[in-house]
Amino acid sequence: MSAAPLRSLLFIPGDSEKKLAKVDACGADAVILDLEDSVAPGNKPAARRLLADFLAARPVEERAVKLWVRVNPFDTGMTLEDLAAVMAGRPDGIVQPKIEGAACIVRLSHYLDAFEASHGIAAGSTGIIPIATETPGAPFHLGEIGQTDLPRLTGLTWGAEDLAAALGATGNRGADGDWLFTYRVARSLCLMAAHSAGVPAYETLHADFRDEAGLSATSRTAMGEGFSGRLAIHPAQVRPINEAFLPSADQIAHAQRIADAFAANPGAGTVGLDGKMVDIPHLKAAEKTLALAKRFGAA
């Protein structure tokens, strides 16, 4: 599914009326209305009813922010209950946790086919963003995603907390605060799988919502590596994430100079700039930078 990348995707508990009331003004590119981890088992039925009403009150054409829903994993037996509750409200997409490869995405897509048909929703219009590394077996299936026709696939993200729990690990970060090797591998595989499939990769959350400096620094690093945006767990994280996933003024200016150099030399495969040779991959990267800046008003 062709879709513009998102910078910030903010989780909101599906059972919190207070937090849901703040969604429209949160500033995120997308909100993920959560029915999974942030909702206690006993509150899930109430959360489904609350989200059904919340979505119904916000027709797609009037939404101030994209509204996604994270459903419960297949192995809980609650995925269909979640979809039955929310699909009439036409969410922009579904975030599916604990997937294990393309087969899980195909399965969810079949469910969405049926719900779209029953509610008169345009076929194929509901996107899917899987969380692709939350089980020990999941990373071994990531290569399938780029090799399978998955027209609903809108992005790919990864998770470290559930993976650590599944592995019986006592933590997923080292003394320096960086991801331990196992989680760096999962993260890199997710990034490459997303680009292989031609969809944006989204960096996982920064758990300490008070650490704005760390959030900004790691988000800028993620953007430099090829991630398009990031998950957020607190409204205070939205602004730093949005800013981090925009090119800087210097990056925009440099990209424009590359584009201008090629425009002045039509048909050239390489051009000289500041004593260095730049080629077509540099031009493609520059064009991506300029398009991103234009889309979010940074140019």
Phi, psi and omega in degrees: 000124180282124180207146178291141179298151175257148176268311185236134178232104189264123175285134174231126178301132184288352181252012183251100178299322181299315181285324178297329181294342183260002186299313189298334183250018188285339179086356179284154175289331177210150173245137176254106179283117194261129172249001185260251194297329184276000181243122179296149183310318182289343181264356186296317178301317179294322179296321177299316180295319180296316180290326177300315179291320181299314180292319181298331181279357183229082177305149186308316186288350182250003186286136176278344183210149176295136182245109176253163177231128171267119180268175178278155183297159180303321187288353176275343184077008184254356184302313181293324176299316180297312181296320180299327181283323191255340189293333177298334179277002175055061174298152179293333179186174181239130171263121184251115179279162171054043176281156174230078174088184186297329183300324179292322179292320177297318179299312179297321180299320178297319176301315182293326175306313184291316181292322177298316180297319183288336182252008178069030179269141180306130183300130176081005186277347180269118183280169177227129168240107178278149168263113204257004186223030189268356177236157181300330181275342188300315182301332181288346181256359186298327181296337180293332190295319179283350183254006184238142177286109183230076189297338179276347185298123186244344181178178181213137176224175185226163179221142183252334186290311179294326178295317178299318179296319181294329180274353184071026182281150177272354178181167179236005178234150178276181181298335179275359179090351180278159177299140172291165190305315182304319184280331173294322178297311181300317180298314181295320179296321177296316179301314182290324178296319179298312181291328175298324180274353179077029180233160180294147172258136181244126180293148180287176187288159172253107194296327182275095185288351177271348184269076183293322181297315179294321178299313182296315183295314182288331176290319177296321176298316180298319178297318179297333180277342180123002174284145183265338183190192187208149173286146177231148180242001180212141181303332180293343180275347187295308183300310179301323179292313179303319181290320184292329182264025168246143176294147178286167178301321179294319179295320179296315181297319180293318178299320180294323179294322177295313180299319180294323181295319178288325178296329180280349180229067183302135179088353181283143176268337176219150174222158177268138179210119180057038177079008179235155176266130174242146185235193187300318176302324176295321179296316180298318178296321179296317179297323177295318179299314181293322179294319179296316179298319181293317184299321183256016173073022181269345183284000000 
